[in-house]
Each structure stands twice: as C-alpha cells, then as structure tokens.
C-alpha cells in the first residue's frame, strides 16, 4: 500500500513479512533461532502471562484482552508457516526450518 523509510505496509499485513539483520555478535544456531522465533515466543508468552494474571485474579477479564490473546496466537501460527516470498525473503517458519534442519543461516544484509 505504501512505504515510509524502511517500513512497508502491505494490504494483507502478514504476507511478505520478514526479518533483516546485518550481523549477530554470536553467530550460531541458537542466536539465529532466537531472532526468528522471538516474535512467536513473545506472542505466546504474553498470552500465557495474561491467562495466568486473569486466572489468579490479578487482572480482570476484559474483552480486549480476549481479542489480544486471539490475535497473538493466530499471528504466531501464521508466521510459522514456511513460505518463500521470492527475492531471498522467507517467512520465520521457513527460516527456522533451514536453521534447525539444514543448519543454514539466512542471508544477512549489510
């Protein structure tokens, strides 16, 4: 739809979303895994934390928390679908597959 600097907004926001990074201080399977799995882990972790806080009476159950939880879980699973978008852009799911199965790290951008 439009682009502002390094950020591009797509009509369907979850398509062709990828991570670009130049260098990691420690370049190994674990660090590359954490870069690509970090969003999924954060989304699922935040939902688990919300459920814990609500179930123990620390937070009140609100409709917007349900919507946030639903969206976070949905987005986490969508990003794990292995997709090659072309031009060397892969989804987090495909990058994780290459990192875990083939021990290949995604191409880094300078």
C-alpha positions in Angstrom: 0.0 0.0 0.0 2.7 2.5 1.0 6.3 2.8 2.2 7.8 5.1 4.8 11.6 4.7 5.0 12.5 1.1 5.8 8.9 0.2 6.7 6.5 -1.1 4.1 2.8 -1.5 4.8 1.1 -4.3 2.8 -2.6 -4.7 2.1 -2.5 -8.1 3.8 -0.1 -7.3 6.6 1.2 -10.8 7.4 2.2 -11.6 3.9 5.8 -11.0 2.9 6.8 -10.1 6.4 10.4 -11.0 7.2 13.4 -10.1 9.4 16.5 -8.5 8.0 19.6 -8.1 10.2 23.2 -7.4 9.4 25.3 -9.2 12.0 25.0 -11.0 15.2 27.6 -10.8 17.9 27.4 -14.6 18.3 26.5 -16.3 15.1 25.3 -19.8 15.9 22.2 -21.9 15.6 20.7 -20.7 18.9 21.1 -17.0 18.2 19.7 -17.3 14.7 16.8 -19.4 16.1 16.0 -16.8 18.7 15.9 -14.0 16.1 13.3 -15.8 14.0 11.4 -17.5 16.9 11.4 -14.4 19.1 8.2 -12.9 17.8 6.4 -16.2 18.2 7.7 -16.9 21.6 6.8 -13.3 22.8 3.3 -13.6 21.4 2.6 -17.0 23.1 4.4 -15.9 26.3 2.3 -12.8 26.6 -0.9 -14.8 26.2 0.2 -17.3 28.8 1.1 -14.4 31.2 -2.3 -12.7 30.6 -4.1 -16.0 31.3 -2.1 -16.5 34.5 -2.8 -13.0 35.7 -6.5 -13.3 34.9 -6.9 -16.8 36.4 -5.2 -15.7 39.7 -7.4 -12.6 40.0 -4.6 -10.1 39.4 -6.2 -8.7 36.3 -9.9 -8.5 35.4 -11.1 -10.4 32.4 -11.8 -7.8 29.7 -13.0 -8.3 26.1 -9.9 -6.5 24.6 -7.6 -9.0 26.4 -9.5 -11.8 24.8 -9.1 -10.2 21.4 -5.4 -9.5 22.0 -4.9 -13.2 23.0 -6.8 -14.5 20.0 -4.9 -12.2 17.6 -1.5 -13.1 19.2 -2.0 -16.8 18.9 -3.3 -16.5 15.4 -0.4 -14.3 14.3 2.1 -16.7 15.9 0.9 -19.7 14.0 0.6 -17.7 10.7 4.3 -16.7 11.0 5.3 -20.3 11.4 4.0 -21.3 8.0 7.1 -21.9 5.8 6.8 -19.6 2.8 9.3 -18.4 0.2 8.2 -14.9 -0.8 10.9 -14.7 -3.5 13.9 -12.4 -3.8 15.5 -14.2 -0.9 12.7 -13.3 1.5 11.5 -16.2 3.7 8.9 -16.4 6.5 10.0 -17.0 10.0 8.8 -20.6 9.7 11.0 -21.3 6.6 14.0 -19.6 8.2 13.5 -21.8 11.3 13.3 -24.9 9.2 16.6 -24.0 7.4 18.2 -23.2 10.7 17.1 -26.4 12.5 17.1 -29.0 9.7 19.9 -27.9 7.4 22.0 -25.8 9.8 21.9 -23.0 7.2 21.6 -19.4 8.4 19.6 -16.9 6.5 21.4 -14.5 4.2 22.5 -11.4 6.2 22.0 -7.9 4.8 24.7 -5.3 5.2 
